[in-house]
Amino acid sequence: MKKEDILNSIEEFKNLENNWDGHGAIPLSLGSAKNAKELNESLSNELFENFYDDYPNTHDMVSFEWKSNNRDDFFVEIGNKMMSYYLTSKEHITIKKDFIEFSTENIKIIKTYIQSLN
């Protein structure tokens, strides 16, 4: 998947109807979409080599997944003001940060974890 494909997906998530999942889900807010685009644009093309998927969440966040060939997985959820990330590795090491501030400093940390998958 290319960076522009992900940007298009984010726009689609923003344009979803209310109750898009049949259980009261809301579309991605402008703030969450802006933050998801900022993350996407801040990552180099090389950091998308192990990119796996992106999808909306029911609670105004968008998720991104990376999977490496050696079974390491990295997940990021981006919202309007907060973000979460989760790393699992083949050595069964788990790193998890929930609902931290969306910031340039935390984007740098995310880049480091994505680079570790290569």
ABEGO torsion letter per residue (X at the ends): XBAAAAAAAAAAAAABBBGAAGAGBBBBBAAAAAAAAAAAAABBAAAAAABABBBBBAAGBBBBBBBBAAGBBBBBBBBAABBBBBBBBAAGBBBBBBGBBBBAAAAAAAAAAAAAAX
